Every structure is written in structure tokens, then in C-alpha cells.
Amino acid sequence: QFGIALEAAGRDEDAEIAYRLTVARDGLTTDHGRRAGNNLGRLLARRGNLPEAVTLYRDLHEHYPDDPRVLRNLAVVLEHLGQIEESVRVRAELDERFPDYERTRLEPSVGP
């Protein structure tokens, strides 16, 4: 994805535009839209826009309930927002539904 290349080059604002354009074009119901939405949520969270990241991850979870990455990212962002009870609930759902999914640790690249 173009957004990933822009983000890797330190061009976060351009990456955000690329992700948003993909989501607007493809919606959250396509694989391209899912990937762009997940990347956009991660970028938003890293840049401190946690409320929008939570909204995006909730929308993604509605469309992709079987994607453990979305649940994990939602839990991480909720924790950074201080919504600990909801984060714990989402992590419990992640652990219950995807017991072999090992990426439940907090990534330092997410959050303020």
C-alpha cells in the first residue's frame, strides 16, 4: 500500500490521506479497506487521535469480527484512553475467540 510507504518515509500526513482515500473508495467491507482502516487506526493512535481510532476499530470489528488484529488494536487504544474495563473485556474476547493469537502485548508504537 502506498500509505505504508509514505508512513515509512516519515510522511504521516500524506499516509493518513492515502489511508483515508482508500477507505473512502473501498469502504471497510473490502480487504483493501480493512487493511487501510487498520493502518489508519494505528496511525491515528500513534499521533494521539485515540477517540477516532477507537471509532474506526469498532467499525472495523463490526465488518471483520474474525480478525484478531482489529480486536487487539481496539483493546490497546481503549487502554491508552483509560477505558480499562472495556479494554479488559475486549482482550478477554480476543483470548477466548483466538487463543493462539500471540500479539496481545502493548506495542510502543500505539498511543500518545
QUIDA-V369997 format. One record per pair of residues at least 24 apart in sequence whose C-alpha atoms are under 10 Angstrom apart, sorted by the first residue. I is the first residue (numbers start at 1). J is the second residue. D is the distance in Angstrom with one decimal. If there is no record, write none. Layout:
# QUIDA-V369997
I:J:D, I:J:D
This chain:
# QUIDA-V369997
1:32:8.7, 1:35:8.8, 1:36:8.1, 1:39:9.9, 2:36:9.8, 3:36:7.9, 3:39:8.3, 3:40:8.8, 4:36:9.0, 4:39:7.8, 4:40:9.7, 7:39:9.7, 7:43:8.5, 12:43:7.6, 12:44:9.5, 12:47:8.8, 13:43:9.5, 13:47:10.0, 15:39:9.3, 15:40:8.2, 15:43:8.5, 16:40:6.3, 16:41:9.4, 16:43:7.3, 16:44:8.0, 19:43:9.5, 28:56:9.4, 28:59:7.9, 28:60:6.5, 28:61:9.8, 28:62:9.5, 28:63:6.9, 28:64:8.8, 29:59:10.0, 29:60:8.3, 29:62:9.7, 29:63:6.2, 29:64:8.1, 30:63:9.2, 30:64:9.8, 31:64:9.7, 33:60:9.3, 34:60:6.9, 34:61:9.7, 34:63:8.6, 34:64:8.0, 34:67:9.7, 34:70:9.2, 35:60:9.8, 35:70:9.9, 37:70:9.5, 38:69:8.2, 38:70:6.9, 38:73:8.2, 38:74:9.8, 41:70:9.4, 41:73:8.2, 41:74:8.9, 41:77:9.1, 41:110:9.4, 42:73:7.5, 42:74:9.6, 42:76:9.9, 42:77:8.7, 42:109:8.2, 42:110:6.3, 42:111:8.5, 43:109:8.8, 43:110:7.7, 43:111:9.1, 44:77:9.9, 44:110:8.6, 44:111:8.5, 44:112:9.8, 45:73:9.4, 45:76:9.3, 45:77:6.7, 45:80:8.8, 45:81:9.8, 45:109:8.5, 45:110:5.5, 45:111:4.9, 45:112:7.1, 46:77:9.4, 46:108:8.8, 46:109:6.0, 46:110:4.5, 46:111:4.6, 46:112:5.9, 47:109:9.4, 47:110:8.2, 47:111:7.1, 47:112:6.4, 48:77:9.8, 48:80:9.5, 48:81:9.7, 48:110:8.5, 48:111:5.9, 48:112:4.8, 49:77:9.7, 49:81:9.9, 49:111:8.3, 49:112:8.3, 50:74:10.0, 50:77:6.3, 50:78:8.0, 50:80:7.7, 50:81:6.7, 50:110:9.3, 50:111:7.2, 50:112:8.3, 51:77:8.5, 51:78:8.7, 51:81:7.7, 52:77:10.0, 53:77:7.2, 53:78:9.2, 53:111:9.9, 54:78:6.8, 54:81:9.0, 65:97:10.0, 66:94:9.7, 66:97:8.5, 66:98:8.8, 67:94:9.5, 67:98:9.2, 68:93:9.6, 68:94:6.5, 68:95:9.2, 68:97:8.4, 68:98:6.8, 68:99:10.0, 68:101:7.2, 68:102:9.9, 68:103:8.9, 68:104:9.3, 69:94:9.1, 69:101:8.8, 69:103:8.1, 69:104:8.9, 70:94:9.5, 71:95:9.9, 71:98:10.0, 71:104:9.4, 72:101:9.4, 72:103:7.5, 72:104:6.1, 72:105:8.5, 72:106:8.9, 73:103:9.7, 73:104:8.7, 73:105:10.0, 73:106:8.9, 73:107:9.3, 73:110:8.6, 75:104:8.8, 75:106:9.1, 76:104:8.5, 76:105:8.4, 76:106:6.2, 76:107:8.0, 76:110:7.6, 76:111:8.2, 77:106:9.4, 77:110:7.3, 77:111:6.7, 77:112:9.8, 78:111:9.7, 79:106:9.2, 79:111:9.1, 80:106:9.7, 80:110:8.4, 80:111:6.0, 80:112:7.7, 81:111:8.5, 81:112:9.5
